Every structure is written in structure tokens, then in C-alpha cells.
């Protein structure tokens, strides 16, 4: 072997690169050569994702931050769009749904009921209690904070309107 050969096409004393000494080809180092920038793997076909919201109408939607009361402290559950959705065919069915941004993980999902109460915490936040996800567990306390107080007033009025509509519908059915 030639022990005096320069490695990796290093320049020789004359300044020219000696890539043939390592087994390379001088044409491989052409800076003007076109490089393929296409995808490395085949593109997968787009698949329709079912979220469970297909038969629902969005009554309200705004970005917010959700906290859950755990051991007397508020623990952050995530940031995302909080939605109030009503079932298209059964207007007495509505729910509050919130998914974390990025992962779309469900961080809040519960069915609204006529006795649902919102407790204002400040001008941008509201507290409420919902049944726990675990069977037999005590209800969970939540705090929902919106970036703007207008979002909170729209959220509160949407909930209040739905509760009044469903209570009125139940009274007319009972008569």
C-alpha cells in the first residue's frame, strides 16, 4: 500500500485534491452536480380520521388552557381548543370537548347536563366540576383559562343558552 497517499482527497503539496489515491472519483466531488431531494420513503395515502365529532355542530370554540384540581393544587392538563358541541339529531345532547394541541389527545370530554354550573374565577377563567373518568371516583374540579375575556363570556353564554333551551324542551315534554 501507498503509505504516502493523502486520505479523503486531501490537497497535496501542489494544492490539487488527490481523491484517486483513496479510490474516489474526481467526478463525485462536482459541486454543480444535481442531488435528488425527493422523499426517501414512499408517501402514504391519506386516511380519513374519525374523531367522533362528525355528527355534531360546534356551538363554541376557542383556544384555552385547562387545569385540574389535584391534591389542593391546580395541575396543568394542556393547551388546546375548547369546544362546545351539540349533536345534530338530538339537540338535548351536548358536550364540552378539549384536545391538546399537537398530539390531539383528549384532555376534557364530558356530556353537559341541565344542572351544570360555571363558577367564574376571574375575568378570563372559570371553574367547574364534572364527573370523574374513573367509575366510583369523586367528581373532578377543573379551571379553564382563556387568553381573552371575550372568549370566556362567549363560552359562558353558550353554556347558559344550551341549559335554558334543554330545560325549556324538557318542561314542554313533561306537560
C-alpha positions as semicolon CSV with decimal commas, in nm:
position;residue;x (nm);y (nm);z (nm)
1;X;0,000;0,000;0,000
2;X;0,097;0,357;-0,064
3;X;0,151;0,499;0,287
4;X;0,230;0,842;0,149
5;X;-0,116;0,887;-0,012
6;X;-0,337;1,159;0,132
7;X;-0,659;1,043;0,293
8;X;-1,007;1,155;0,191
9;X;-0,895;1,352;-0,108
10;X;-0,690;1,598;0,098
11;X;-0,500;1,853;-0,107
12;X;-0,145;1,761;-0,198
13;X;0,150;1,997;-0,180
14;X;0,057;2,132;-0,521
15;X;-0,293;2,227;-0,397
16;X;-0,483;1,975;-0,611
17;X;-0,702;1,721;-0,441
18;X;-0,580;1,363;-0,465
19;X;-0,913;1,176;-0,446
20;X;-0,797;0,899;-0,677
21;X;-0,543;0,788;-0,413
22;X;-0,826;0,675;-0,182
23;X;-1,025;0,508;-0,456
24;X;-1,260;0,803;-0,509
25;X;-1,350;0,957;-0,838
26;X;-1,286;1,322;-0,908
27;X;-1,632;1,344;-1,075
28;X;-1,804;1,261;-0,740
29;X;-1,689;1,592;-0,596
30;X;-1,851;1,810;-0,864
31;X;-2,032;2,087;-0,670
32;X;-2,262;2,156;-0,968
33;X;-2,397;1,801;-0,970
34;X;-2,777;1,768;-0,917
35;X;-2,873;1,599;-0,593
36;X;-3,206;1,422;-0,559
37;X;-3,423;1,585;-0,292
38;X;-3,727;1,360;-0,329
39;X;-3,882;1,165;-0,043
40;X;-3,678;0,879;0,092
41;X;-3,983;0,663;0,160
42;X;-4,298;0,630;-0,045
43;X;-4,572;0,875;0,054
44;X;-4,851;0,701;0,242
45;X;-5,208;0,752;0,125
46;X;-5,417;0,999;0,323
47;X;-5,653;0,825;0,562
48;X;-5,973;0,981;0,693
49;X;-5,965;1,006;1,072
50;X;-6,286;0,962;1,271
51;X;-6,291;1,192;1,574
52;X;-6,647;1,129;1,692
53;X;-6,740;1,486;1,604
54;X;-6,883;1,406;1,260
55;X;-7,248;1,419;1,377
56;X;-7,200;1,728;1,591
57;X;-7,235;2,101;1,541
58;X;-6,983;2,328;1,707
59;X;-7,161;2,592;1,917
60;X;-6,841;2,743;2,055
61;X;-6,468;2,702;2,001
62;X;-6,173;2,895;2,142
63;X;-5,817;2,826;2,249
64;X;-5,757;2,791;2,620
65;X;-5,552;2,627;2,894
66;X;-5,703;2,360;3,117
67;X;-5,607;2,283;3,477
68;X;-5,732;2,003;3,703
69;X;-5,751;2,026;4,081
70;X;-5,532;1,750;4,230
71;X;-5,425;1,740;4,595
72;X;-5,532;2,102;4,654
73;X;-5,318;2,236;4,366
74;X;-5,403;2,314;4,005
75;X;-5,214;2,082;3,765
76;X;-5,196;2,182;3,400
77;X;-5,369;1,932;3,169
78;X;-5,283;2,105;2,844
79;X;-5,346;2,382;2,593
80;X;-5,590;2,345;2,306
81;X;-5,921;2,442;2,154
82;X;-6,214;2,408;2,393
83;X;-6,533;2,324;2,204
84;X;-6,898;2,306;2,298
85;X;-7,055;2,059;2,054
86;X;-7,423;1,970;2,014
87;X;-7,544;1,651;1,846
88;X;-7,712;1,734;1,512
89;X;-8,006;1,497;1,552
90;X;-8,056;1,518;1,927
91;X;-8,024;1,880;2,036
92;X;-8,056;1,778;2,402
93;X;-7,714;1,606;2,377
94;X;-7,415;1,838;2,404
95;X;-7,064;1,805;2,538
96;X;-6,755;2,004;2,619
97;X;-6,451;1,869;2,438
98;X;-6,091;1,980;2,454
99;X;-5,789;1,829;2,280
100;X;-5,423;1,910;2,344
101;X;-5,253;2,097;2,063
102;X;-5,008;1,895;1,858
103;X;-5,097;1,548;1,984
104;X;-5,477;1,592;1,965
105;X;-5,500;1,392;2,292
106;X;-5,840;1,436;2,460
107;X;-5,789;1,628;2,785
108;X;-6,155;1,706;2,861
109;X;-6,468;1,532;2,736
110;X;-6,798;1,525;2,919
111;X;-7,167;1,543;2,849
112;X;-7,343;1,861;2,954
113;X;-7,641;1,832;3,185
114;X;-7,911;2,077;3,288
115;X;-7,762;2,128;3,637
116;X;-7,416;2,222;3,504
117;X;-7,282;2,534;3,677
118;X;-6,989;2,759;3,588
119;X;-6,810;2,941;3,870
120;X;-6,619;3,250;3,747
121;X;-6,265;3,255;3,891
122;X;-6,161;3,590;3,736
123;X;-6,225;3,783;3,415
124;X;-6,052;3,520;3,196
125;X;-6,103;3,196;3,393
126;X;-6,390;2,975;3,502
127;X;-6,412;2,678;3,740
128;X;-6,647;2,382;3,710
129;X;-6,693;2,031;3,841
130;X;-6,755;1,726;3,624
131;X;-6,796;1,355;3,693
132;X;-6,461;1,177;3,712
133;X;-6,338;0,949;3,433
134;X;-6,296;0,660;3,679
135;X;-6,609;0,479;3,792
136;X;-6,696;0,544;4,154
137;X;-6,442;0,824;4,194
138;X;-6,536;1,164;4,328
139;X;-6,606;1,449;4,082
140;X;-6,309;1,637;3,939
141;X;-6,261;2,013;3,957
142;X;-6,136;2,200;3,652
143;X;-6,021;2,552;3,577
144;X;-6,038;2,676;3,218
145;X;-5,844;2,991;3,131
146;X;-5,893;3,177;2,804
147;X;-5,648;3,432;2,661
148;X;-5,922;3,697;2,625
149;X;-6,219;3,778;2,846
150;X;-6,446;3,788;2,539
151;X;-6,382;3,415;2,489
152;X;-6,495;3,344;2,845
153;X;-6,813;3,548;2,804
154;X;-6,897;3,364;2,478
155;X;-6,826;3,027;2,645
156;X;-7,047;3,114;2,944
157;X;-7,331;3,245;2,730
158;X;-7,318;2,934;2,505
159;X;-7,345;2,705;2,809
160;X;-7,621;2,916;2,964
161;X;-7,821;2,923;2,638
162;X;-7,792;2,546;2,594
163;X;-7,900;2,479;2,955
164;X;-8,202;2,711;2,916
165;X;-8,301;2,553;2,581
166;X;-8,283;2,198;2,712
167;X;-8,463;2,286;3,035
168;X;-8,740;2,452;2,828
169;X;-8,762;2,150;2,600
170;X;-8,791;1,911;2,896
171;X;-9,067;2,120;3,055
172;X;-9,271;2,120;2,731
173;X;-9,231;1,740;2,703
174;X;-9,342;1,694;3,064
175;X;-9,667;1,892;3,010
